[in-house]
């Protein structure tokens, strides 16, 4: 699917969510969950993380292959006794901030409330059930491998939003750092699905 800033902006505004357009590097971080396979786990990076922002008054847009759901490893082996977490599509104001992912490298760490489903039947279908609040599950936005592009999600995500390509992630974090320098270290994460486009 070819995503554009206009498509993302229209979908976000249609949901009644905030769209940030005042000032350079006032970023819109929007995940897009691919519903082409229904709720079947593909274990591939077939979703997208997008970032839209202005630089010197001109819009910039990037769309990165990513996953917004856990890989098969953590569907079969939940880290939480209540089941594997899956972020519920919504807009989460101030939900993330720049910090260390697993103490290793800069990423966007969960610092605010998310709504999640808990999938606990250990099959390879995502079950959108058992909705609850998540405050400290460590559902971060990070990368897979340190170099190159990862093909399979496997254990790169237990619920995190994960970019497949290391260079994409570096670009993403560079923009986020410029945003944090201007507006403070809090980021809104918006998650929509291809059904919203």
C-alpha positions in Angstrom: 0.0 0.0 0.0 1.3 3.4 -0.9 0.7 5.8 2.0 0.9 9.5 1.7 0.8 12.3 4.3 -2.5 13.4 2.9 -4.0 9.9 3.3 -2.8 9.7 6.9 -3.9 13.2 7.8 -7.3 12.7 6.4 -7.8 9.4 8.3 -6.5 10.9 11.6 -8.8 13.9 11.4 -11.8 11.8 10.4 -11.4 9.9 13.7 -11.5 13.3 15.5 -7.9 13.0 16.7 -5.4 15.8 16.9 -3.2 16.6 13.9 -0.2 18.7 14.8 0.6 21.3 12.2 1.9 24.4 14.0 5.6 24.8 13.9 8.6 22.9 12.5 9.2 19.3 13.8 5.8 19.2 15.5 5.5 15.5 14.7 2.6 13.3 13.9 3.6 9.7 14.7 0.9 7.4 13.3 1.0 3.6 13.2 -1.1 1.8 10.5 -2.1 -1.7 11.3 -2.6 -3.8 8.1 -5.9 -5.7 8.3 -5.5 -7.4 4.9 -5.1 -10.8 6.7 -7.8 -10.2 9.2 -6.5 -11.2 12.6 -4.1 -13.9 11.5 -0.5 -13.4 12.7 1.8 -13.1 9.7 5.0 -12.7 11.8 6.2 -10.1 9.2 6.6 -6.4 9.2 3.5 -5.7 7.2 2.3 -2.7 9.1 3.7 0.9 9.0 4.9 3.6 11.3 4.6 7.0 9.7 5.9 10.4 10.7 4.6 13.7 9.3 6.0 17.1 10.2 7.0 20.4 8.7 10.5 21.6 8.1 10.9 25.3 7.2 7.2 25.3 6.5 7.3 22.4 4.1 5.7 19.1 4.9 7.9 16.0 5.2 6.5 12.5 5.4 8.0 9.0 5.9 6.4 5.6 6.0 8.4 2.8 7.5 7.7 -1.0 7.4 7.0 -2.0 10.9 4.8 -4.2 13.1 2.2 -3.0 15.5 1.5 -6.4 17.0 3.6 -9.1 18.7 5.4 -11.8 16.7 4.6 -15.5 16.9 7.1 -16.1 19.7 5.3 -14.0 22.2 1.8 -15.1 21.0 2.8 -18.6 22.0 4.8 -17.5 25.1 3.1 -14.4 26.7 5.3 -12.4 29.0 2.2 -11.5 31.1 0.1 -14.2 32.7 -3.0 -12.4 31.4 -1.8 -12.8 27.8 0.1 -11.0 25.0 -0.7 -7.2 24.8 -2.0 -5.7 21.6 -2.5 -1.9 21.5 -6.0 -0.8 20.8 -6.2 1.6 17.9 -6.6 5.1 19.4 -4.7 8.3 19.9 -2.5 8.3 23.0 -1.5 11.8 24.1 1.9 12.1 25.7 2.3 8.3 25.8 5.9 8.1 24.8 9.2 9.8 25.5 12.8 9.4 24.3 14.6 7.0 26.6 16.6 3.8 26.6 14.9 0.6 25.2 15.9 -2.2 27.5 18.8 0.0 28.7 20.5 -0.3 25.4 19.8 2.5 22.9 17.5 5.5 22.5 14.0 4.8 21.4 10.5 6.0 22.3 9.6 4.5 25.7 6.1 4.1 27.0 5.5 6.7 29.7 1.7 7.1 29.6 -1.5 5.1 29.5 -2.3 2.9 26.5 -5.4 0.7 26.0 -4.6 -2.9 25.2 -6.2 -6.2 24.5 -4.8 -9.4 26.1 -4.6 -12.4 23.9 -4.1 -15.5 26.0 -5.1 -18.6 24.0 -1.6 -19.0 22.5 -2.8 -19.6 18.9 -1.6 -17.6 15.9 -4.6 -15.3 15.7 -4.7 -11.9 17.3 -7.7 -11.9 19.7 -9.0 -8.4 20.3 -10.4 -9.3 23.8 -9.9 -8.5 27.5 -9.5 -4.8 27.0 -7.5 -3.1 29.8 -5.3 -0.1 30.6 -1.6 -0.4 30.3 0.7 2.0 32.3 4.0 0.2 32.6 4.2 -2.7 30.2 7.1 -1.2 28.4 5.3 -1.0 25.0 8.0 1.0 23.2 8.6 2.2 19.7 12.0 0.7 18.7 13.9 -1.1 16.0 14.6 -4.8 15.3 18.2 -5.6 14.3 21.0 -3.1 14.9 21.8 -3.2 11.1 19.9 -4.0 7.9 16.3 -5.0 7.6 14.5 -7.7 9.6 12.1 -10.0 7.6 10.4 -11.8 10.5 9.1 -10.3 13.7 9.7 -13.4 15.9 10.7 -12.1 19.3 11.4 -8.5 18.3 8.0 -7.6 19.6 6.0 -8.7 22.6 3.6 -5.7 22.0 6.1 -3.0 21.0 5.8 -1.0 17.8 8.9 -2.1 15.9 10.5 -0.7 12.7 12.0 -3.3 10.5 15.0 -1.3 9.2 17.8 0.1 11.3 18.5 3.2 9.1 14.8 4.0 9.0 14.8 3.9 12.8 17.8 6.2 13.0 16.1 8.7 10.7 12.9 8.5 12.8 14.7 9.1 16.0 16.7 12.0 14.6 13.4 13.8 13.8 12.0 12.9 17.2 15.1 14.4 18.9 14.7 17.6 17.0 11.0 17.7 18.1 11.9 17.0 21.7 14.5 19.9 21.6 11.7 22.3 20.6 8.6 21.0 22.3 9.7 18.8 25.2 10.2 15.1 25.5 6.6 13.8 25.2 5.1 12.3 22.1 1.6 11.4 21.1 1.2 8.0 19.4 -1.8 7.4 17.1 -2.7 4.0 15.9 -5.2 3.4 13.1 -5.8 0.5 10.8 -6.0 0.1 7.0 -9.8 0.0 7.4 -9.6 3.7 8.4 -7.9 4.8 5.2 
